[in-house]
């Protein structure tokens, strides 16, 4: 067969057999494949972020104040709290959220009546003053709208 031993190497038909080097290269490639798979799996795990209610709430109240017909109805007292709550629920991601709206005078404190509701966790609140517009034909006293939102 023509095996020749020379300085620790075995030659067979002109090829040098280096088993140790091949095994090291295979191990390095296997480790790189495992690390690559871990990076791919960790990149696919995206963290689901919940919407920031505290940031979105003032924008909803601004939209309510800019809605001329709803604004005049609030000033006259012709709008119900349920209608305002539905307005806020439509504009805020209401999945798992409870909304309570309070209407009060400008100098009054709008507070959440916790005897009728039991909020669990953090309660977000924001308020907006609705004042009279030029189109208001009856004396319209300014009112304060305060919105409370919490997770169910």
N, C-alpha and C positions, 0 to 999 in steps of 0.2 A: 503494500500500500504506500509505501514511501513516506512514512512519518519521520520527521527529523526534529530532534529536540535541540534547541539552541537558546541559551540564556532564558529559560523559563517559558518560552513560547513553543507551541506545538504547531507545526505547519502541515497542512494537508493539501496537497496539490496546489501549492502556491498561496493559499489563503491563511491568514493568521486568525486563530480562534481567540477572541477576547470576550469571554463569557461575562466577566465582571463588569466591563464597561457597558455592555448591552443591557444588563440588569439595572444598572444605575440610571441609564437613559430611560428605560421603561418605567422605573419608579418615579422619576421626575415628571414624565409625561402624565402618569396616572394622577399625581398630586395636582398638576396643573388642570387636568380635567375636573377633578373634584372641586377645586377652588373656583373654577369657572362656573360650574353648576350651582354652587352656593351663591355666587354673585347674581346669577340669573334669577334664582328663586327669591333672593332678598329684594331684587329690583322689582319683581312682580308684586310683592306685598306693598300695597299702597295704603297709607293710613287714611282712614275715612275721617274727614274733618266735618264737624257739625257747623252749621251756619252760625255766625256771630250775631245773635239776636240784638245785643246791645248796640251794635254798629248799624243794623238795618232799621231799627225802630224810629230814630229821628227822621229818616227819609220817608217812612210811611206817614208819619205825622205831617211832614211838609206837603206830601201829596194830598192829604186830607184837607189841609188849610188852603191849598191852591184850587181845589175842586169848588167852584163858585156856588153851584146849587146846594151841595151838601153843607158848605160853610154858612150860607144864609139860613138854611134849615136849623143848623145848630144854634145860631144866634137868636132866632125867633123862638126856639124851643120846640120845633116841630119834628125833631128826629129822636128816635129811641136809642137807648144804649145798645140794644141788640143789633141794630143796623150798623152802628159804629164798630161793634165787635166783629161783625161779619166783614166789614170793609178791611179791618186790620188782618183778619185771618186769611183773606184772599191774597194779601200782599206779602205776608210773612209765611215762610215755609211752616205750615201748621201741623205737620206730622208729629204728633206727640206733644203738642203745645196747648196750653190753656191760656185764653185771653180774657181779660176783664178790663172794661173801660169805665171810667168815672168822669162825670161832667159836674163842674162846680163853678162858683163865681170866682172872680179874679183874686179876691182877697181871702178866699176860703182855702183850707187844706184839703186836697183830694187824697183820701187814704183808702187802702184796700181793706174791706170788711172781711176779716179772716174767720168770722163766725159762720159765713155762708160758704166759704171755700177753704180748702186746706192745701196750700202750696207745699210741695216737697222740693227741697233743694233751693237753688238760687232763683230769685225773682228779679226780673229786669223791668225797669219802669222808665218812662219818659213822658214829658208833658209838653203841651203846646198851647199858647194863648191864641184864641180866635177872636179877633176884634171886628168891629163893624166895617162894612164896605160902603162905597158910595151909592150902591144900588139898594141899600136897605131902606125901605120906606117907613117902617115903624121904628121906634127907638130900640136899638139893639145894644144891649149891655154886653161887654166882652165876657167871654167864658173861657174856662181852662179845661182842656181835655187831657186826662192822664191815663196812660195805658200801662197795664201790668201784664207781663207774660212770664210763664214758668212752664217747666216740663211736667207732664203728668206723672 
